[in-house]
Amino acid sequence: MWVVGLAYVIGALIALPIGIMSAYKQYSVFDQIRAFLSIIGLPVPPFFSGVFAILIFAVYPNWFPSIYNTNLVVDSWSSFVKQLRQIIMPVMVLPVQTTAQISRYVRSSMLE
């Protein structure tokens, strides 16, 4: 629940300014880039972009764990850091679709 909630909040915080600026600068280069990224971000499912995130950030450089440990008990600073390290990748992947959807809705609402 923490992962999905945090991902939605981050997606909304990214999408609101993008949608507002896109409506304010209608048909600009910024608006065209936002539209292109929204078109790419909407149909890509999280399980597909998640595999790429695992390959890019977990397998080759070994920065983050590739498997989410559900048995991890946060009772010390080191276990909290481990929890943060395993939350980062899902929270990076899940807001992609949310950001694309909300930025499109905000832009259309601002233009009306």
N, C-alpha and C positions, 0 to 999 in steps of 0.2 A: 504494500500500500504506500510505503514511503517512496519507493522508486517511481511508481506511476504518478502519484501526487506531485512530487518534485519535478518530474518531467513535464507535466501539464503546466505547472506554474512557470517553469523556465520557458516553455514554448510560448505561453501567453505574454510573458515579459519581453521576449524577442519580437513577437509578431505585432504587438500593438504599435510600437514606434515605426516599424517597417510599413505597416498598413497606413498609418497616418501620413508619413512622409511620401509614400507612394501616391496617395490621394492628393496631397498638397502639390506635388510635382508631377501632375498627370502627363503621361506620354513622354516623360524624360527618359534618360538612359537608366536612372535608378529604377524607374517604374518598369522598364523593359527587362532589366535584370531580375527584379522581384517576380515578374510574371513568368520568366523562364525558369527560375528556381522553384516557383510554386508548381509549375507544370511537371517538373522533374520530381519534386518532393511528394506530391499527392499519390501517384500510383505505385511508388516504391514501398513495398511492405517492410515493416521493421525487422522481420526475420531475415530478409535479404540484405538490408543494410547492416544488420547486426553481424552477419557473417563477415562482411568486409571490415567492420570495426574490429572484430576479433582477430582477423588476419593482420590488419595494419597495426593495432596497438597491443595485442596480447601474444601473438605467435612469433612474429619476427623480432620486434625489439624487446618483448617480455616486460612491458611496462605495467600491465594490469593482468589480473588473473582471468583466465578464459572460462572458468567454471564458477558459478555463484554458489558459495557455501551457505546453505540454509541453516546449518547447525552452529554457526558462529555466535557465540554469546559475547556481547559487548559489556565487559566488566573492567577494562583497563584502557589506558591510552593506546597501547599497541593494537588491541583488538578493535578499537574505534577507527584507527588508521586503516586497518585491514578492511573494515566494513566500508569506509569511504572509497578505498581503492576498487572494491568490487561493485560499488554503486555507480561509479563514474561512467563506465561504458553504456549501461542501459539508459542512463539519464542523458547521454549524448545522442543515442539513436532514437529514442522514443519521441522527442520533441520535433523531429523533422516533419512528420505529417501534420501535427498540431500547428506548428508555425505556418506551414503552407496554407492550411485551411483558415486559420484566424486572420492572417494577413489579407487574404482575399476578401473575407467578410468585412473586415474593418475598412478596407479601401472602398468597397462598394457602398457601405453604409455612409462613409464620409462624403462620397460623391453625390449621394441622394440628398 
